[in-house]
Amino acid sequence: MKSSVVIEGRTELEVPDPSSYTFQGRFAPFKAPVFYNPKMEFSRDIAVGVLSSFACARGSPIRVCDPLAGVGARGVRYANEVPVVELSVMGDLNAESIPLILSNARRNGLEGKIEVVHEEANLLLSRHSEPGCRFDFIDIDPFGTPMPFVDSSVRALKNGGMLGVTATDTAPLCGVHTNACIRKYSSIPLRNEFCHETGLRILVGSIVRTAAKYDFGAFPLLSYSVDHYFRSYFRLKLGAHLADFAFRSMGYLLSCDSCLWRGVAQFEEPLQTTCTECGSPLRRAGPLWIGDLSDKSFLCRLAEFDFSYMRTNARISKLLSKISGEQGKPPGYYVLDFVSKRLSLSAPSLKGVLEELERLGYTASPTHFHPKGIKTSAPPSVVREVVRGLCTGFRLDDC
């Protein structure tokens, strides 16, 4: 294999040479003999901060597992950049990955902190399902859906441990391939202007339902949608009552295509079929997570981590700021271009809409899901009139 050396954070990694494995003139990770995606450096940088924040709160040495390791970028970085990691177990079914992972561990002086196995991910995790063998943190970062690995991950996780999952099959989750979403996530997606949030909520809900089968309550600490993937971190706590408590935030997302109304219904609630504002038929997505996608106290701890030594520092700061602003706001968001197009008007500025909604007494913030998206407690009728007013110079309280 032709290789080159890159630096991520404080870690030096030998990876497939980008100039040697290309498709249509660009580096194609799937062409390389060992998988490495440089575009996921942003995700790995955040993961280092998340694990560090989690470990500090835990207050003791931790054991982590990366069962889909590729070149070992995640597992090696955890062992190298999170001081309290005492052991990082990495595995991959691809035999060519193993010597490269070992080489990357030696390159960073981590021989005593890593364990590398040539093994299928579920088998590796199942071997650590007994008490005393389990992990404090498991990172599931596959190509496609993480669902085939979630059951074995829950069984291999300590009580109070953290599970990180990535989903790159965003098309099914966003409603492009409905049947694929139903097969993989046992949930109906919704293809509309806020489909990325719906897809992320389906992913989170699927993890919560899987954990509940083993009497674990799974609670999202940080969840986001960027680039070509969804990513979420969970704290898992053992107890049937905690699994039941987590299920209180499970339900369905309802949407009206006519007036842009959206709402939620919990499992035990009857599902309304017509819009309360205009009487049109409603579409539904779910079951999915209807609570906050991130934990406010964990976001505060994460904000204290020093990302400044990472190349993606500025982007991470911007993302976390937007996610913090989304807390406590109802599911769904409004895309200003979409709303203004419905009104046959040009789109107003994001800042202007946010200021006007807050002036009217509603909460409002930009959303990380879309550059022209806003999250707000205002009903769709108010959002429409604010957009109309900013474009025509007529304010709601002028009437």
N, C-alpha and C positions, 0 to 999 in steps of 0.2 A: 504493500500500500504506500502510495506517495503521501507524505505528511508535511505539515508545517506546525509552527508553534504560535499560540495566541495567549494573550493575558486577559483573564476575566477577574475583576476585583483584584485580589491579592494572589491569585492562583495562576500558575503557568500550566497550559494544557497542550499536549500534542494531539492534533486533530487531522482529519483528512484534508489534503491540500485543495483549497477551493478552486484553483485553476485547473485541476486535473479531473474533476468530476462535475461536469456542467450539462445543462440542458437549455437549449435556445440561448446560449451565451451567458447563462448565469449558473452559479453554484447550485447544485441540486443534491440535497442531503440523501435522497433515496438512491442516488447513483453511487454513492460511496460505499465501500465494503463495511464500514462501521458508521453508525448514525451519529451525526452531530449537526445541529441547526444553529448557526450563529445568530439568527433572528430571535432566538429564545434567551439570549443573554439578559435581556430586560426582565424576563420572568425569573431567571436564576438569581439575578441581583435582588429582586424583591424577596425571593425565597430565603436568601441568606439573612436578610433583615427580619423576616417573619420568624424564622427558627431561632435567631438570637433573642428576639423579644419574648418568645415562648419559653425558651430555656432559662432566661433570667427570672421569669415569674415562677418557674418550676423549682429553681434553686438547688439543683443537684446534677451530677453528670448524666448525660443522656446517650441513648443508642438510637441510631437512625438507619433507615433502609431505603435504598434506591434499587428496586428490583428490575427496572428497565433502563439500565445504566448507559448503554451506548459507549461513548468514550469515557464515561465516568464523571462528566462535568459537574453534575449536581452533587453526587456523593463525595467527590474529592473536594469540592469547594466547601461543603459542610464541615468536613474534617479539618480543613485548613483555615477557615475563616470564622468558625464558631468555636471558641476555646473550650466550652464545656462538653463538646461532643467527644466521648471516650471511644466510641466505635462506630464506624460507618460501614455497613454491609451493602455491597453492590453485586448485582448479578445481571446476566444477560444470556439469552438463548443462542446468540451469535458467538461462535467460538473465537472469531477474530477480535471481538471486543475485549476478551480477558487480558491478553498481554498488553493491550493499549491502556487499560485501566490501571494495571500494575505499574506500567511505565509512568503514568501520570502521578500515581501515588509516590513513587520513588523520586520523581522530579521535584516534588514539594516536601520531601522528607517525612512522609506519613506512613511508613511501613508498619509501625506499631499500632496505628489507629484504624486500619482498614482490613476488611475481609472480602475477598472476591471469589465468586462461584460461577461456574458455567451451568446455569440452571434456568428452567422456565420460571417465570415470575410467580405463578400461583403455587408451584411446588416449593420454591424458596420460602414464600410467606407461610405456607402450611407447616413447614418444618419448624417455624417459630411461633406456633399457636399455643404451645404449652406454657403454663405459668413459669416464670423465671427465664423464658427465652424470648419474650415479647419485646417490641420496640416502643420507644417514646414518640417517634415520628416516622411515618412512612410517606414517601413521595411517589405518587403514581402519575407518571408523565408519558403516556403512550402516544403512538400515532393513531388517531381516531378516538374511539370511545374508551373511557376508563372502566366502564361497568363490568367487564369480565374479571376485573381484579379487585373489586370493592369488597366482596364477601370475604375473601381470604385476607384482605388488609385489615378488616374490622376484627377478625379473629386473632390476628397477629399483633394487635395494638394493646398497649397497657391501658388500664383504667385511667382516664385523665390525659391520655395521649393525644397527639395531633395527627390528622390525616390531610395531606395535600393532594388534590386531583386536578388534572388538566384534561380538557376535552377539545380536540381539534376538529371533530365532526360537527361543525357549526351549522352546516346546511340542514341536516335533519332536525337539529334543535331549534332552528329558526323557521321551520315549517316548509322548507323547500321539498323535503322528502318526508312526508307525513308518516307513511308506513314504517320507514326506518326508525323514526323517533319512537313510535309505538312499540316496535319490536325491542329496541335497545333500552329504552327508558320507561316503558309502560306508561306513557304520557302522551296526550294530544298536544301538538305544538300550535302556534298561531302565527301566520305569516302576515305581518303588517308593519307599520312604521316603527313600532317599539319591540320588534321580534328579538333583538339581541338581549334585552332584559328578560323577556319571556323564556328564551332558551337557557339563560343562566339560572333562572329560577327552577326550570325543569331539572337541570343538572343537580342543583342543591337539594331539591326535593327527592330526587332519586337516591342520593347518598343518605339522606335522613331516613327514608323508608327501608333501605338496606340495613342500616345500623340498628334500626328498631327491631328487626327480626332476631337480633342477638341481645335484646334488652339494653342496647346502648342509646342514649340520647345524643344526637349529633347536632352541634350548634355552630353555625358559620361564624368565623372570626374575621375573614377577609375574603371578598369575592369580587371579581372584576371581569370585564370583557374588553380585550384589546386585540388588534391585529387579526390573526386567523384563529384565535382560540379563546376558550373560557377557562378561568382558573379560580379555585376556591380552597380555603383551608378551614378545617373543622376541629373543634375540641370534642372528644368523645368521652362521655361519662356513663358508667355502668349503673343500671337501675331501671326496672320496668316503668317506675313512676316518671323517670326522666325521659324515657322514650315517649311515654304518653304526653309529657309536657311539650316535647319538641313537636309532636303531631298537632298541637294546638295552632301552630303556624303553618300548617299544610292546608291546601284548599284548591280553589280554581280561580282563574283570572277571566273576567268577562269583558267583552269589548263590543262597542257599537261602531260599525263602519260608517253610519250616516252622520251622527253628530259628534263622534269621537269620545263619547262617554266610556269610562272604564271603571270597573269595580272588582271586588273579590268576594268569594263565598267560602267559608270553612266547610270541612267535610260534612259536618252534621247539619248544615243549613241546606234548605231546598234551593235549587238552582233556578234563578229567574230566567225567563226565556225572551223577554222583551225589555227594551230600554226604558228606564224610568223618565228620561228626558224627552224622547221623541217617539217612543212606541215601536221602533224598528226591531227586527229580530237581532238577538245577541249571538255572538260567537264566543266559545269558551276554550281555554287552554288548561291543561292539567291532567292529573294532580301535580301540583308544584308548591314551592315554598312561597308563602305570602308575607312573611315577616321581613325584618331588616336583613339585608344580604351581608352585612358586616357588623362587628361588635364595636360599639362606641369606645368602651374602655380599652379594648385591644388596639384600636386605631390610635388612641392617645399614647400607649406604650410604644407602638411602632414609630410614631412621629419623633420619638426621642432617639431612635437609632441613627447613627451617623453613616449616611449613604454617600458622603462627599468623595470618598475614594473611588467610587464607581463611575464609569462613563455615562451611565443612564441616570445619574443623580437628579438632574433637572426634570426629566420626564417622570421619574418616580414621585417627586415632590408634587408635581402638578396633578398626577393621578390620585394620590392619597388625599390631596386637598378637595378634589371634586367628590371623592367617595365620602369623605367626612360630611360634606354639605348635603349629601343625599339622605343621611340618616334621619329616620322618623317620618319621611315623606311617603305617600301612598305608592303602591306599585304602578308602573307605567310612566311614560314620559311623553311630552309633546315635541315634535320636530317642527320648528317654526316655518321652514320652507314648505312642509306638508300642509300646515294649517293655513298659511297665506295663499297657497295654490288653491285650496278649497274655496277661498274667498275671492279668488281672481285678483289678488293684490301682490305687490312685491313684498318680500320678507323684511320685517323691521329688524333692528339690531337686537342681539341677545341681551345686551346690557339694558337697553330701553325697556324691554318686556319684563325683565326681572325687577327693575326699579318700580315700574308701574304696578305690578302685582303686589309687591311689598307695600307700596303706598296705599293700596286698597285693603291691606290687612291680611294678606295671604302669605304663607311661606313659599319661597321660590329659590331655586338654585340651578346652576348649570349641571349637566349630568355627564359622566365619563363615557356613557354609551354612544353619544353622538355629539359632534361639535356644534350643531345647531339645536340641540335638545335641551329641554328644561324639565325639572321636576317641581311640582307645585301642589299645594292643597286646594287650589282654585278649581272650580268645576269647569268643564269644557266651554260652557256658554260664556264665562268670564274671560277665559283664555282667548276665545274667538274675538270678543269685543275689544280686548286690549290690543290684539294684533290689528284689528280694523281701525281702532282709534289712533294708534301710532302712525298708521299709514295715511289717515285722512285728517288728522288733527282734532278728532272728536274724542273727548274723554268720557268714561262711564258716568262720572258724577257731574257732567255738564248738563245732563237731562233733568 
